[in-house]
Amino acid sequence: MSERSEFTGGVLACLFFSLLFFLSVTFTFSLTFPWVYAAFERWMARNTVIDGRPLVFVGTGGDLFWHYLLWLILTVVTFGIYGFWLFIKLTAWKVRHTHFADTYRP
């Protein structure tokens, strides 16, 4: 029998990250998005347990920034067509940087 899986994050943190995402888009033209996204994913992982095993997210905004900038440029150059791949690329980056905390070794 598998152990319990759960998410323990709260609504206040969700509201805080929603505000940060909004401010990132509004005031910095999304250039701070990688740091907000990485902080959000750290929070998500820190509050997630799968089959009794906690997660850890080790990505940083600095790790994501140049990838994100390239993806934005490709989206603009292709008149938005690359935007369909942007979600896939961002999800792949997130998964590569998410690990089970009990087995992760930096």
N, CA, C and O atoms as CSV, one atom per row, in Angstrom:
chain,resi,resn,atom,element,x,y,z
A,1,MET,N,N,0.844,-1.178,0.000
A,1,MET,CA,C,0.000,0.000,0.000
A,1,MET,C,C,0.892,1.244,0.000
A,1,MET,O,O,1.840,1.329,0.781
A,2,SER,N,N,0.592,2.194,-0.863
A,2,SER,CA,C,1.422,3.398,-0.953
A,2,SER,C,C,1.079,4.373,0.171
A,2,SER,O,O,-0.018,4.357,0.730
A,3,GLU,N,N,2.048,5.210,0.475
A,3,GLU,CA,C,1.838,6.217,1.506
A,3,GLU,C,C,1.044,7.375,0.928
A,3,GLU,O,O,0.731,7.416,-0.262
A,4,ARG,N,N,0.739,8.283,1.781
A,4,ARG,CA,C,-0.118,9.413,1.434
A,4,ARG,C,C,0.612,10.452,0.575
A,4,ARG,O,O,1.788,10.740,0.795
A,5,SER,N,N,-0.099,11.002,-0.396
A,5,SER,CA,C,0.389,12.131,-1.185
A,5,SER,C,C,-0.456,13.337,-0.817
A,5,SER,O,O,-1.676,13.236,-0.679
A,6,GLU,N,N,0.213,14.496,-0.658
A,6,GLU,CA,C,-0.551,15.680,-0.263
A,6,GLU,C,C,0.165,16.962,-0.662
A,6,GLU,O,O,1.366,16.981,-0.929
A,7,PHE,N,N,-0.615,18.019,-0.690
A,7,PHE,CA,C,-0.093,19.362,-0.908
A,7,PHE,C,C,-0.554,20.209,0.272
A,7,PHE,O,O,-1.740,20.236,0.600
A,8,THR,N,N,0.398,20.907,0.912
A,8,THR,CA,C,0.074,21.635,2.138
A,8,THR,C,C,0.153,23.154,1.987
A,8,THR,O,O,0.073,23.875,2.982
A,9,GLY,N,N,0.305,23.640,0.779
A,9,GLY,CA,C,0.390,25.084,0.553
A,9,GLY,C,C,-0.926,25.776,0.868
A,9,GLY,O,O,-1.993,25.164,0.840
A,10,GLY,N,N,-0.826,27.073,1.171
A,10,GLY,CA,C,-2.010,27.841,1.542
A,10,GLY,C,C,-2.395,28.898,0.519
A,10,GLY,O,O,-1.637,29.201,-0.402
A,11,VAL,N,N,-3.568,29.442,0.697
A,11,VAL,CA,C,-4.119,30.415,-0.242
A,11,VAL,C,C,-3.365,31.749,-0.194
A,11,VAL,O,O,-3.256,32.417,-1.223
A,12,LEU,N,N,-2.851,32.150,0.950
A,12,LEU,CA,C,-2.129,33.419,1.027
A,12,LEU,C,C,-0.870,33.409,0.166
A,12,LEU,O,O,-0.564,34.396,-0.504
A,13,ALA,N,N,-0.151,32.313,0.182
A,13,ALA,CA,C,1.039,32.208,-0.661
A,13,ALA,C,C,0.648,32.227,-2.132
A,13,ALA,O,O,1.341,32.829,-2.952
A,14,CYS,N,N,-0.455,31.575,-2.467
A,14,CYS,CA,C,-0.935,31.600,-3.859
A,14,CYS,C,C,-1.251,33.024,-4.294
A,14,CYS,O,O,-0.896,33.433,-5.400
A,15,LEU,N,N,-1.915,33.773,-3.431
A,15,LEU,CA,C,-2.219,35.175,-3.737
A,15,LEU,C,C,-0.939,35.988,-3.890
A,15,LEU,O,O,-0.836,36.820,-4.792
A,16,PHE,N,N,0.036,35.753,-3.016
A,16,PHE,CA,C,1.313,36.451,-3.083
A,16,PHE,C,C,2.012,36.185,-4.419
A,16,PHE,O,O,2.491,37.119,-5.062
A,17,PHE,N,N,2.072,34.915,-4.840
A,17,PHE,CA,C,2.728,34.586,-6.099
A,17,PHE,C,C,1.938,35.124,-7.289
A,17,PHE,O,O,2.534,35.517,-8.292
A,18,SER,N,N,0.621,35.147,-7.200
A,18,SER,CA,C,-0.183,35.755,-8.268
A,18,SER,C,C,0.163,37.226,-8.414
A,18,SER,O,O,0.293,37.730,-9.529
A,19,LEU,N,N,0.312,37.911,-7.296
A,19,LEU,CA,C,0.698,39.322,-7.314
A,19,LEU,C,C,2.097,39.488,-7.912
A,19,LEU,O,O,2.322,40.385,-8.724
A,20,LEU,N,N,3.030,38.630,-7.517
A,20,LEU,CA,C,4.388,38.706,-8.066
A,20,LEU,C,C,4.396,38.473,-9.577
A,20,LEU,O,O,5.098,39.176,-10.304
A,21,PHE,N,N,3.617,37.488,-10.062
A,21,PHE,CA,C,3.540,37.244,-11.499
A,21,PHE,C,C,2.974,38.467,-12.213
A,21,PHE,O,O,3.486,38.869,-13.258
A,22,PHE,N,N,1.935,39.050,-11.660
A,22,PHE,CA,C,1.323,40.244,-12.239
A,22,PHE,C,C,2.326,41.395,-12.304
A,22,PHE,O,O,2.455,42.057,-13.334
A,23,LEU,N,N,3.035,41.628,-11.197
A,23,LEU,CA,C,4.022,42.708,-11.168
A,23,LEU,C,C,5.159,42.446,-12.142
A,23,LEU,O,O,5.668,43.376,-12.768
A,24,SER,N,N,5.559,41.193,-12.273
A,24,SER,CA,C,6.627,40.827,-13.203
A,24,SER,C,C,6.243,41.185,-14.634
A,24,SER,O,O,7.042,41.754,-15.378
A,25,VAL,N,N,5.024,40.848,-15.006
A,25,VAL,CA,C,4.567,41.125,-16.370
A,25,VAL,C,C,4.350,42.620,-16.576
A,25,VAL,O,O,4.718,43.164,-17.617
A,26,THR,N,N,3.758,43.278,-15.598
A,26,THR,CA,C,3.375,44.669,-15.735
A,26,THR,C,C,4.547,45.635,-15.706
A,26,THR,O,O,4.625,46.534,-16.544
A,27,PHE,N,N,5.448,45.467,-14.767
A,27,PHE,CA,C,6.486,46.468,-14.556
A,27,PHE,C,C,7.859,46.112,-15.125
A,27,PHE,O,O,8.685,47.003,-15.318
A,28,THR,N,N,8.118,44.854,-15.392
A,28,THR,CA,C,9.443,44.483,-15.898
A,28,THR,C,C,9.366,43.807,-17.263
A,28,THR,O,O,10.353,43.237,-17.729
A,29,PHE,N,N,8.204,43.866,-17.904
A,29,PHE,CA,C,8.016,43.236,-19.213
A,29,PHE,C,C,8.420,41.767,-19.177
A,29,PHE,O,O,8.972,41.248,-20.147
A,30,SER,N,N,8.155,41.116,-18.092
A,30,SER,CA,C,8.387,39.679,-17.860
A,30,SER,C,C,9.854,39.300,-17.682
A,30,SER,O,O,10.163,38.110,-17.630
A,31,LEU,N,N,10.760,40.253,-17.589
A,31,LEU,CA,C,12.166,39.911,-17.429
A,31,LEU,C,C,12.471,39.302,-16.062
A,31,LEU,O,O,13.461,38.585,-15.920
A,32,THR,N,N,11.640,39.574,-15.053
A,32,THR,CA,C,11.843,38.969,-13.734
A,32,THR,C,C,11.061,37.662,-13.586
A,32,THR,O,O,11.121,37.013,-12.542
A,33,PHE,N,N,10.334,37.285,-14.627
A,33,PHE,CA,C,9.538,36.064,-14.572
A,33,PHE,C,C,10.338,34.837,-14.146
A,33,PHE,O,O,9.842,34.071,-13.321
A,34,PRO,N,N,11.561,34.600,-14.666
A,34,PRO,CA,C,12.302,33.393,-14.266
A,34,PRO,C,C,12.518,33.281,-12.755
A,34,PRO,O,O,12.455,32.181,-12.207
A,35,TRP,N,N,12.769,34.399,-12.079
A,35,TRP,CA,C,12.992,34.361,-10.633
A,35,TRP,C,C,11.689,34.124,-9.874
A,35,TRP,O,O,11.669,33.397,-8.881
A,36,VAL,N,N,10.614,34.731,-10.336
A,36,VAL,CA,C,9.307,34.507,-9.708
A,36,VAL,C,C,8.876,33.055,-9.916
A,36,VAL,O,O,8.380,32.407,-8.995
A,37,TYR,N,N,9.069,32.557,-11.129
A,37,TYR,CA,C,8.696,31.179,-11.438
A,37,TYR,C,C,9.493,30.178,-10.601
A,37,TYR,O,O,8.932,29.219,-10.071
A,38,ALA,N,N,10.802,30.406,-10.485
A,38,ALA,CA,C,11.642,29.502,-9.682
A,38,ALA,C,C,11.227,29.541,-8.216
A,38,ALA,O,O,11.177,28.495,-7.567
A,39,ALA,N,N,10.929,30.714,-7.684
A,39,ALA,CA,C,10.481,30.813,-6.288
A,39,ALA,C,C,9.148,30.092,-6.104
A,39,ALA,O,O,8.935,29.414,-5.099
A,40,PHE,N,N,8.254,30.242,-7.079
A,40,PHE,CA,C,6.958,29.560,-7.014
A,40,PHE,C,C,7.146,28.044,-7.027
A,40,PHE,O,O,6.507,27.339,-6.247
A,41,GLU,N,N,8.010,27.536,-7.898
A,41,GLU,CA,C,8.238,26.089,-7.969
A,41,GLU,C,C,8.920,25.559,-6.708
A,41,GLU,O,O,8.644,24.433,-6.291
A,42,ARG,N,N,9.810,26.352,-6.088
A,42,ARG,CA,C,10.400,25.937,-4.806
A,42,ARG,C,C,9.311,25.803,-3.754
A,42,ARG,O,O,9.296,24.842,-2.985
A,43,TRP,N,N,8.397,26.774,-3.722
A,43,TRP,CA,C,7.286,26.731,-2.763
A,43,TRP,C,C,6.394,25.512,-3.025
A,43,TRP,O,O,6.000,24.812,-2.092
A,44,MET,N,N,6.078,25.265,-4.306
A,44,MET,CA,C,5.235,24.113,-4.652
A,44,MET,C,C,5.893,22.812,-4.195
A,44,MET,O,O,5.242,21.970,-3.577
A,45,ALA,N,N,7.177,22.647,-4.496
A,45,ALA,CA,C,7.881,21.415,-4.122
A,45,ALA,C,C,7.973,21.272,-2.608
A,45,ALA,O,O,7.791,20.181,-2.068
A,46,ARG,N,N,8.258,22.380,-1.928
A,46,ARG,CA,C,8.397,22.348,-0.466
A,46,ARG,C,C,7.088,21.930,0.221
A,46,ARG,O,O,7.104,21.415,1.339
A,47,ASN,N,N,5.968,22.157,-0.454
A,47,ASN,CA,C,4.660,21.837,0.124
A,47,ASN,C,C,4.027,20.599,-0.498
A,47,ASN,O,O,2.832,20.363,-0.325
A,48,THR,N,N,4.814,19.809,-1.218
A,48,THR,CA,C,4.287,18.612,-1.894
A,48,THR,C,C,4.974,17.358,-1.373
A,48,THR,O,O,6.199,17.304,-1.255
A,49,VAL,N,N,4.166,16.355,-1.065
A,49,VAL,CA,C,4.650,15.032,-0.670
A,49,VAL,C,C,3.967,14.023,-1.584
A,49,VAL,O,O,2.742,14.026,-1.707
A,50,ILE,N,N,4.754,13.155,-2.228
A,50,ILE,CA,C,4.209,12.132,-3.114
A,50,ILE,C,C,4.594,10.767,-2.558
A,50,ILE,O,O,5.776,10.460,-2.402
A,51,ASP,N,N,3.601,9.963,-2.265
A,51,ASP,CA,C,3.823,8.638,-1.661
A,51,ASP,C,C,4.728,8.727,-0.437
A,51,ASP,O,O,5.600,7.880,-0.245
A,52,GLY,N,N,4.525,9.743,0.384
A,52,GLY,CA,C,5.281,9.907,1.613
A,52,GLY,C,C,6.672,10.494,1.420
A,52,GLY,O,O,7.434,10.597,2.382
A,53,ARG,N,N,7.015,10.879,0.200
A,53,ARG,CA,C,8.353,11.407,-0.096
A,53,ARG,C,C,8.247,12.883,-0.467
A,53,ARG,O,O,7.573,13.223,-1.440
A,54,PRO,N,N,8.895,13.758,0.285
A,54,PRO,CA,C,8.845,15.186,-0.031
A,54,PRO,C,C,9.672,15.499,-1.285
A,54,PRO,O,O,10.620,14.790,-1.623
A,55,LEU,N,N,9.283,16.572,-1.953
A,55,LEU,CA,C,9.992,17.016,-3.145
A,55,LEU,C,C,10.914,18.188,-2.812
A,55,LEU,O,O,10.742,18.868,-1.801
A,56,VAL,N,N,11.885,18.402,-3.677
A,56,VAL,CA,C,12.759,19.571,-3.582
A,56,VAL,C,C,12.940,20.108,-4.999
A,56,VAL,O,O,13.130,19.344,-5.946
A,57,PHE,N,N,12.877,21.428,-5.129
A,57,PHE,CA,C,13.120,22.070,-6.416
A,57,PHE,C,C,14.439,22.818,-6.318
A,57,PHE,O,O,14.623,23.617,-5.400
A,58,VAL,N,N,15.365,22.574,-7.247
A,58,VAL,CA,C,16.706,23.142,-7.152
A,58,VAL,C,C,17.028,24.138,-8.264
A,58,VAL,O,O,18.161,24.609,-8.357
A,59,GLY,N,N,16.062,24.460,-9.098
A,59,GLY,CA,C,16.296,25.441,-10.151
A,59,GLY,C,C,16.331,26.855,-9.592
A,59,GLY,O,O,15.764,27.127,-8.533
A,60,THR,N,N,17.003,27.758,-10.312
A,60,THR,CA,C,17.048,29.164,-9.908
A,60,THR,C,C,16.630,30.039,-11.093
A,60,THR,O,O,16.636,29.606,-12.246
A,61,GLY,N,N,16.272,31.268,-10.772
A,61,GLY,CA,C,15.928,32.214,-11.828
A,61,GLY,C,C,17.084,32.450,-12.776
A,61,GLY,O,O,16.891,32.600,-13.982
A,62,GLY,N,N,18.286,32.484,-12.226
A,62,GLY,CA,C,19.467,32.656,-13.068
A,62,GLY,C,C,19.665,31.504,-14.040
A,62,GLY,O,O,20.082,31.713,-15.179
A,63,ASP,N,N,19.362,30.268,-13.584
A,63,ASP,CA,C,19.442,29.093,-14.468
A,63,ASP,C,C,18.457,29.211,-15.627
A,63,ASP,O,O,18.763,28.834,-16.758
A,64,LEU,N,N,17.287,29.732,-15.332
A,64,LEU,CA,C,16.212,29.801,-16.318
A,64,LEU,C,C,16.309,31.012,-17.224
A,64,LEU,O,O,15.811,30.970,-18.349
A,65,PHE,N,N,16.930,32.088,-16.776
A,65,PHE,CA,C,16.852,33.379,-17.480
A,65,PHE,C,C,17.233,33.305,-18.958
A,65,PHE,O,O,16.461,33.750,-19.807
A,66,TRP,N,N,18.406,32.752,-19.286
A,66,TRP,CA,C,18.847,32.752,-20.681
A,66,TRP,C,C,17.994,31.850,-21.555
A,66,TRP,O,O,17.757,32.158,-22.723
A,67,HIS,N,N,17.529,30.737,-20.998
A,67,HIS,CA,C,16.593,29.879,-21.747
A,67,HIS,C,C,15.313,30.655,-22.031
A,67,HIS,O,O,14.817,30.680,-23.157
A,68,TYR,N,N,14.797,31.283,-20.993
A,68,TYR,CA,C,13.545,32.026,-21.107
A,68,TYR,C,C,13.680,33.165,-22.117
A,68,TYR,O,O,12.781,33.377,-22.931
A,69,LEU,N,N,14.779,33.888,-22.072
A,69,LEU,CA,C,14.999,34.990,-22.999
A,69,LEU,C,C,15.035,34.480,-24.447
A,69,LEU,O,O,14.435,35.086,-25.335
A,70,LEU,N,N,15.735,33.373,-24.677
A,70,LEU,CA,C,15.767,32.771,-26.005
A,70,LEU,C,C,14.366,32.359,-26.450
A,70,LEU,O,O,13.980,32.603,-27.593
A,71,TRP,N,N,13.605,31.737,-25.550
A,71,TRP,CA,C,12.248,31.301,-25.888
A,71,TRP,C,C,11.360,32.490,-26.224
A,71,TRP,O,O,10.541,32.410,-27.140
A,72,LEU,N,N,11.511,33.599,-25.490
A,72,LEU,CA,C,10.723,34.802,-25.792
A,72,LEU,C,C,11.091,35.361,-27.158
A,72,LEU,O,O,10.212,35.735,-27.936
A,73,ILE,N,N,12.380,35.420,-27.453
A,73,ILE,CA,C,12.825,35.924,-28.754
A,73,ILE,C,C,12.278,35.046,-29.879
A,73,ILE,O,O,11.783,35.555,-30.885
A,74,LEU,N,N,12.370,33.726,-29.706
A,74,LEU,CA,C,11.834,32.815,-30.719
A,74,LEU,C,C,10.328,32.981,-30.885
A,74,LEU,O,O,9.812,32.861,-31.996
A,75,THR,N,N,9.627,33.253,-29.807
A,75,THR,CA,C,8.185,33.467,-29.886
A,75,THR,C,C,7.872,34.725,-30.677
A,75,THR,O,O,6.953,34.731,-31.496
A,76,VAL,N,N,8.627,35.789,-30.441
A,76,VAL,CA,C,8.408,37.045,-31.169
A,76,VAL,C,C,8.770,36.878,-32.647
A,76,VAL,O,O,8.008,37.284,-33.524
A,77,VAL,N,N,9.927,36.282,-32.919
A,77,VAL,CA,C,10.398,36.115,-34.304
A,77,VAL,C,C,9.439,35.249,-35.121
A,77,VAL,O,O,9.263,35.482,-36.317
A,78,THR,N,N,8.824,34.263,-34.492
A,78,THR,CA,C,7.910,33.366,-35.213
A,78,THR,C,C,6.455,33.820,-35.101
A,78,THR,O,O,5.534,33.048,-35.366
A,79,PHE,N,N,6.258,35.084,-34.705
A,79,PHE,CA,C,4.912,35.652,-34.577
A,79,PHE,C,C,4.012,34.821,-33.674
A,79,PHE,O,O,2.828,34.636,-33.956
A,80,GLY,N,N,4.585,34.328,-32.592
A,80,GLY,CA,C,3.819,33.613,-31.575
A,80,GLY,C,C,3.764,32.109,-31.727
A,80,GLY,O,O,3.335,31.408,-30.811
A,81,ILE,N,N,4.192,31.606,-32.867
A,81,ILE,CA,C,4.091,30.160,-33.105
A,81,ILE,C,C,4.924,29.375,-32.097
A,81,ILE,O,O,4.483,28.332,-31.614
A,82,TYR,N,N,6.137,29.867,-31.768
A,82,TYR,CA,C,6.983,29.149,-30.804
A,82,TYR,C,C,6.354,29.119,-29.411
A,82,TYR,O,O,6.746,28.308,-28.572
A,83,GLY,N,N,5.400,29.981,-29.165
A,83,GLY,CA,C,4.710,29.996,-27.876
A,83,GLY,C,C,4.094,28.655,-27.525
A,83,GLY,O,O,3.958,28.321,-26.348
A,84,PHE,N,N,3.718,27.880,-28.544
A,84,PHE,CA,C,3.167,26.548,-28.285
A,84,PHE,C,C,4.217,25.637,-27.648
A,84,PHE,O,O,3.878,24.775,-26.837
A,85,TRP,N,N,5.481,25.824,-28.007
A,85,TRP,CA,C,6.565,25.025,-27.447
A,85,TRP,C,C,7.078,25.604,-26.133
A,85,TRP,O,O,7.691,24.890,-25.339
A,86,LEU,N,N,6.835,26.874,-25.902
A,86,LEU,CA,C,7.342,27.527,-24.701
A,86,LEU,C,C,6.837,26.834,-23.435
A,86,LEU,O,O,7.606,26.625,-22.497
A,87,PHE,N,N,5.556,26.479,-23.401
A,87,PHE,CA,C,4.996,25.780,-22.239
A,87,PHE,C,C,5.692,24.431,-22.036
A,87,PHE,O,O,6.000,24.046,-20.907
A,88,ILE,N,N,5.934,23.720,-23.137
A,88,ILE,CA,C,6.594,22.413,-23.050
A,88,ILE,C,C,8.023,22.582,-22.540
A,88,ILE,O,O,8.465,21.821,-21.680
A,89,LYS,N,N,8.748,23.568,-23.061
A,89,LYS,CA,C,10.127,23.816,-22.637
A,89,LYS,C,C,10.185,24.194,-21.160
A,89,LYS,O,O,11.054,23.717,-20.430
A,90,LEU,N,N,9.264,25.047,-20.721
A,90,LEU,CA,C,9.231,25.466,-19.320
A,90,LEU,C,C,8.901,24.291,-18.405
A,90,LEU,O,O,9.492,24.151,-17.334
A,91,THR,N,N,7.970,23.459,-18.820
A,91,THR,CA,C,7.619,22.273,-18.023
A,91,THR,C,C,8.797,21.301,-17.955
A,91,THR,O,O,9.071,20.743,-16.892
A,92,ALA,N,N,9.487,21.092,-19.060
A,92,ALA,CA,C,10.655,20.196,-19.065
A,92,ALA,C,C,11.742,20.729,-18.138
A,92,ALA,O,O,12.380,19.958,-17.421
A,93,TRP,N,N,11.959,22.051,-18.149
A,93,TRP,CA,C,12.958,22.659,-17.258
A,93,TRP,C,C,12.573,22.429,-15.802
A,93,TRP,O,O,13.419,22.090,-14.975
A,94,LYS,N,N,11.293,22.616,-15.494
A,94,LYS,CA,C,10.804,22.414,-14.117
A,94,LYS,C,C,11.025,20.971,-13.674
A,94,LYS,O,O,11.511,20.732,-12.568
A,95,VAL,N,N,10.679,20.024,-14.511
A,95,VAL,CA,C,10.808,18.607,-14.160
A,95,VAL,C,C,12.273,18.223,-13.966
A,95,VAL,O,O,12.592,17.451,-13.061
A,96,ARG,N,N,13.176,18.756,-14.810
A,96,ARG,CA,C,14.609,18.454,-14.661
A,96,ARG,C,C,15.163,18.954,-13.331
A,96,ARG,O,O,16.166,18.427,-12.850
A,97,HIS,N,N,14.541,19.943,-12.738
A,97,HIS,CA,C,15.040,20.535,-11.498
A,97,HIS,C,C,14.214,20.148,-10.269
A,97,HIS,O,O,14.407,20.712,-9.192
A,98,THR,N,N,13.304,19.198,-10.421
A,98,THR,CA,C,12.487,18.727,-9.303
A,98,THR,C,C,12.888,17.289,-8.968
A,98,THR,O,O,12.950,16.428,-9.845
A,99,HIS,N,N,13.159,17.045,-7.684
A,99,HIS,CA,C,13.644,15.736,-7.245
A,99,HIS,C,C,12.949,15.330,-5.948
A,99,HIS,O,O,12.335,16.153,-5.268
A,100,PHE,N,N,13.060,14.050,-5.625
A,100,PHE,CA,C,12.658,13.612,-4.297
A,100,PHE,C,C,13.742,14.064,-3.326
A,100,PHE,O,O,14.927,13.825,-3.559
A,101,ALA,N,N,13.343,14.710,-2.250
A,101,ALA,CA,C,14.292,15.289,-1.310
A,101,ALA,C,C,15.191,14.229,-0.652
A,101,ALA,O,O,16.354,14.500,-0.353
A,102,ASP,N,N,14.651,13.035,-0.432
A,102,ASP,CA,C,15.433,12.025,0.284
A,102,ASP,C,C,16.512,11.366,-0.577
A,102,ASP,O,O,17.397,10.702,-0.037
A,103,THR,N,N,16.461,11.534,-1.893
A,103,THR,CA,C,17.477,10.923,-2.739
A,103,THR,C,C,18.310,11.939,-3.500
A,103,THR,O,O,19.252,11.560,-4.196
A,104,TYR,N,N,17.987,13.211,-3.384
A,104,TYR,CA,C,18.719,14.237,-4.157
A,104,TYR,C,C,20.070,14.519,-3.513
A,104,TYR,O,O,20.175,14.756,-2.309
A,105,ARG,N,N,21.091,14.486,-4.349
A,105,ARG,CA,C,22.448,14.846,-3.911
A,105,ARG,C,C,22.970,15.894,-4.873
A,105,ARG,O,O,23.113,15.601,-6.060
A,106,PRO,N,N,23.264,17.107,-4.413
A,106,PRO,CA,C,23.733,18.165,-5.335
A,106,PRO,C,C,25.073,17.862,-5.957
A,106,PRO,O,O,25.583,18.659,-6.745
